[in-house]
C-alpha cells in the first residue's frame, strides 16, 4: 500500500471511530450523593431549649461540603471522608451533647426509588414522615402498626429499612407522644423528619451546586 492510500484509509477508520464520551458530571453527582452522610439532630431548638443555629455549624464544617436543611438540625455532608473522624469533629463543635442519628445518602435515594407512600397525595390532616434510628434497631417489628390502635390512630408506621422507619401521622396535640413510641418499638432513639424535608435532602444530594 502506498503512502497516500494508507493515509486515506487511516482517515476513514478515524471517521468511523466512536467519539469519546463527554464528561458526565451527573455520574459524579450521583456517586457523591450515595457517599454523602446525612446527619439528624434530635431534640434541638425545641421550646427555646438546646438552641443553636445549624446554618452556622454547616459553615464551620465547610471543608466537608456541608449543607444545612431547615432549623431542626439536618445536615447534608457531601464529603464526609472517614465517618468516625467526621463524627468526632462534629461533636467537638456542638455547644452541648446531643443525640445524633445519621444515614448514608444512598439509603434515602433508594427509599425514594421504592416510593413507599405511593402516588396518592395524603389528606390535609395527614403528614408523611421518616424517623431515623440513632443506632441499629434491636428488635424485629411486625409492620404496619398504629398508635393508638383502631380507627382513631394518630401515628401509623408503614415499614422500615435499615435505620429508616417511615409512616404517616395525623396533626394532633397527642401525636408527638405517640411518635415517641418508635424508640420503644425498635429499641433505639429515633428522630423524625417530614417526607418533604427528606425530599429536599435528596434534591441536594442530586445537585451539582457547592455547599452554601
Secondary structure, 3 states (H helix, E strand, C coil): CCHHHHHHHHHHHHHHCCCCCCCCHHHHHHHHHHHCEEEEEECCCECCECCCCHHHHHHHCHHHCEEECCCCCEEEECCCCCHHHHHHHHHHHCCCCCEEEEEEHHHHHHHHHHCCCCCCCCCCCEEEEEEEECCCCCCCCCCCEEECCCCCCCEEEEEEECCEEEEEEECCCCHHHHHCHHHHHHCCCEEEEEHHHHHHHHHHHCCCCCCC
